[in-house]
Amino acid sequence: VGFAYDGRTMLFERVTAALDTSSRVAIVGANGVGKSTLLKVLLGDVEPTAGMVRRHAHARISRFTQHHMDQLDLRLAPLAWFRELYPT
């Protein structure tokens, strides 16, 4: 798969990955290299410029961005925070 914003050079190209339903993947890299855009392509938020994305019907893709840190109560352990949000 590849992607470029309108009229620009390819942000990434020839990206190939095969993941099974038990895979856990982290995408890390320097600012501005296309990590968020790649996730948007994988999630279907934007269409790839080249190639295609095929997702398994039972695959679940989640994302946790640096902006989510503002929503966390850092005094609590993750499970305690989750229980506070969803007590039932």
JOSUL-V267669 format. One record per pair of residues at least 6 apart in sequence whose ideal C-beta (glycine too) atoms are under 8 Angstrom apart, sorted by sequence separation. I is the first residue (numbers start at 1). J is the second residue. If there is no record, write none. Layout:
I_J + I_J
This chain:
4_10 + 5_11 + 19_25 + 29_35 + 40_46 + 41_47 + 55_61 + 3_10 + 4_11 + 28_35 + 41_48 + 2_10 + 3_11 + 27_35 + 73_81 + 76_84 + 3_12 + 37_46 + 44_53 + 72_81 + 2_12 + 3_13 + 2_13 + 27_38 + 42_53 + 44_55 + 73_84 + 2_14 + 27_39 + 41_53 + 2_15 + 42_55 + 1_15 + 1_16 + 43_61 + 42_61 + 43_63 + 12_33 + 12_34 + 39_61 + 11_34 + 15_38 + 39_63 + 12_37 + 11_37 + 12_38 + 36_65 + 3_34 + 3_37 + 3_38 + 21_56 + 15_51 + 13_50 + 21_58 + 3_41 + 21_59 + 10_49 + 1_41 + 10_50 + 19_59 + 3_46 + 3_48 + 4_49 + 2_48 + 3_49 + 1_48 + 2_49 + 3_50 + 2_50 + 1_50 + 2_51 + 1_51 + 1_52 + 1_53
